[in-house]
């Protein structure tokens, strides 16, 4: 199961490195509900620690970690669906 998670991490990084796919992710992020959108952005683009993100929201670092991974899962599922549609 952990190997599958690592593979999804690499896949997400590859999506972000491709300019066209990154734009699709940014559009999806723009429409994503809070707090997923902000937590994902702070972690990925702001490079903040889970501890710092949790502190910003008045929550624990565990909450920030879970929220980030849920957001990442939503983005990965969206991108996989786009690929299955022939994107």
Secondary structure in CASP SS format (residue, H / E / C, confidence):
PFRMAT SS
TARGET T0000
AUTHOR 0000-0000-0000
METHOD secondary structure of the structure
MODEL  1
X C 1.00
X H 1.00
X H 1.00
X H 1.00
X H 1.00
X H 1.00
X H 1.00
X H 1.00
X H 1.00
X H 1.00
X H 1.00
X H 1.00
X H 1.00
X H 1.00
X H 1.00
X H 1.00
X H 1.00
X C 1.00
X H 1.00
X H 1.00
X H 1.00
X H 1.00
X H 1.00
X H 1.00
X H 1.00
X H 1.00
X H 1.00
X H 1.00
X H 1.00
X H 1.00
X H 1.00
X C 1.00
X C 1.00
X C 1.00
X C 1.00
X H 1.00
X H 1.00
X H 1.00
X H 1.00
X H 1.00
X H 1.00
X H 1.00
X H 1.00
X H 1.00
X C 1.00
X C 1.00
X C 1.00
X C 1.00
X C 1.00
X H 1.00
X H 1.00
X H 1.00
X H 1.00
X H 1.00
X H 1.00
X H 1.00
X H 1.00
X C 1.00
X C 1.00
X C 1.00
X H 1.00
X H 1.00
X H 1.00
X H 1.00
X H 1.00
X H 1.00
X H 1.00
X H 1.00
X H 1.00
X H 1.00
X H 1.00
X H 1.00
X H 1.00
X H 1.00
X H 1.00
X H 1.00
X H 1.00
X H 1.00
X H 1.00
X H 1.00
X H 1.00
X H 1.00
X H 1.00
X H 1.00
X C 1.00
X C 1.00
X C 1.00
END
